[in-house]
Amino acid sequence: MKKTYKCSNIKFCMEDENQRRTWEFLQGMTRKDGSYGKALSDAFVEILDGEIQVRADEVMDSRLELSEQSFGELAELLDRVLEQRFHKMIQEMQEVFAEQMSRTFIEYMRDSHFGAELSEDKADVDGMERMQEPKLSEDMMAFAFAMGG
């Protein structure tokens, strides 16, 4: 395969530090290092690729900054949503707890009232027994006198 070459006449200004150093480097090259064209093209491509990489890195950095900002905003949004859900759960738990306490209190009051009625009934029965005791003993005495007499 035949390679195609094109010539370019390049002048280097010796008062410019970068150009002078490049010219000196090229002058120090030997055949085994390759050609001027190869050395220059490799250097240019490396620099251009590096600049492309630097630009790509800058783009990635700006995307990371944007991602960090987005993450911060997402975290704040998540915090707000969780806080709202937490408050809603607390309200629901309070309602359930209040309802349960109310039911328990009503049952307690009903049982307490029923117990008080039983207690009153028992007191009435005890009172009746006490009242009946003297009456019963009088009846028994009257019966005994009637039998004995």
C-alpha positions in Angstrom: 0.0 0.0 0.0 1.4 3.3 -1.1 1.3 6.2 1.5 0.5 9.7 0.5 2.6 12.5 1.9 2.1 16.3 1.7 4.7 18.9 2.5 4.4 21.9 4.7 7.0 24.5 5.2 7.0 25.5 8.9 8.9 28.4 10.3 9.8 28.7 13.9 10.3 32.1 15.6 13.4 31.7 17.9 12.2 34.6 20.2 9.1 32.6 21.1 10.0 30.1 23.9 7.6 27.4 22.8 8.5 27.6 19.1 12.3 27.7 19.9 12.0 24.6 22.1 9.9 22.8 19.5 12.6 23.5 16.8 15.4 22.4 19.1 13.5 19.2 19.8 13.0 18.5 16.1 16.7 19.2 15.4 17.6 16.6 18.0 15.6 13.9 16.5 17.2 11.0 14.8 15.9 8.6 12.1 15.0 6.0 14.8 12.7 8.6 16.5 10.7 8.9 13.3 10.0 11.9 11.1 9.2 15.5 11.9 5.7 15.0 10.6 5.1 11.9 12.8 6.5 13.7 15.9 4.5 16.8 15.3 1.3 15.0 14.4 1.6 12.8 17.5 2.2 15.8 19.7 -0.7 17.8 18.1 -3.1 14.8 18.4 -2.1 14.2 22.0 -2.7 17.9 22.9 -5.9 18.1 20.9 -7.2 14.9 22.5 -6.1 16.2 25.9 -8.1 19.4 25.2 -11.0 17.3 24.2 -10.6 15.3 27.3 -10.3 18.5 29.4 -13.5 19.8 27.8 -15.2 16.4 28.4 -14.0 16.6 32.0 -15.3 20.1 32.4 -18.7 19.0 31.0 -18.7 16.0 33.4 -17.7 18.3 36.3 -20.6 20.7 35.4 -22.9 17.7 35.1 -21.7 16.5 38.5 -22.3 19.9 40.0 -25.8 19.8 38.4 -26.2 16.3 39.8 -25.2 17.4 43.2 -27.6 20.3 43.0 -30.3 18.0 41.8 -29.5 15.5 44.5 -29.7 18.2 47.1 -33.1 19.3 45.7 -34.2 15.7 45.6 -33.1 15.2 49.2 -35.1 18.3 50.3 -38.1 17.1 48.4 -37.8 13.6 49.9 -37.5 15.2 53.4 -40.6 17.2 52.9 -42.6 14.2 51.6 -41.4 12.0 54.5 -42.2 14.7 57.0 -45.7 15.0 55.6 -46.2 11.2 55.6 -44.8 11.1 59.2 -47.3 13.7 60.4 -50.2 12.0 58.6 -49.2 8.7 60.3 -49.0 10.4 63.7 -52.5 11.9 63.2 -53.9 8.5 62.1 -52.3 6.9 65.2 -53.7 9.6 67.4 -57.2 9.1 66.0 -56.9 5.3 66.5 -55.6 5.7 70.0 -58.3 8.2 71.0 -61.0 6.0 69.6 -59.6 3.0 71.5 -59.3 5.0 74.7 -62.9 6.2 74.2 -64.2 2.6 73.7 -62.2 1.4 76.8 -63.5 4.3 78.9 -67.1 3.6 77.8 -66.7 -0.1 78.6 -65.2 0.8 82.0 -68.0 3.2 82.8 -70.6 0.6 81.7 -68.9 -2.1 83.9 -68.5 0.4 86.7 -72.2 1.4 86.5 -73.3 -2.2 86.3 -71.1 -3.0 89.3 -72.6 -0.1 91.2 -76.2 -1.3 90.3 -75.2 -4.8 91.6 -73.7 -3.2 94.7 -76.9 -1.2 95.2 -79.0 -4.3 94.7 -76.9 -6.3 97.1 -77.1 -3.4 99.6 -80.9 -3.5 99.2 -81.0 -7.2 99.7 -78.8 -7.0 102.7 -81.0 -4.2 104.1 -84.1 -6.3 103.5 -82.5 -9.2 105.2 -81.7 -7.1 108.2 -85.1 -5.7 108.3 -86.6 -9.2 107.8 -84.5 -10.7 110.6 -86.3 -8.9 113.4 -89.6 -9.5 111.8 -88.8 -13.2 111.3 -87.6 -13.6 114.8 -90.8 -11.9 116.1 -92.9 -14.3 114.0 -90.8 -17.3 115.3 -91.4 -16.1 118.9 -95.1 -15.8 118.3 -95.2 -19.3 116.7 -93.2 -20.7 119.6 -95.6 -19.2 122.2 -98.6 -20.4 120.3 -97.2 -24.0 120.2 -96.1 -23.9 123.8 -99.1 -22.2 125.3 
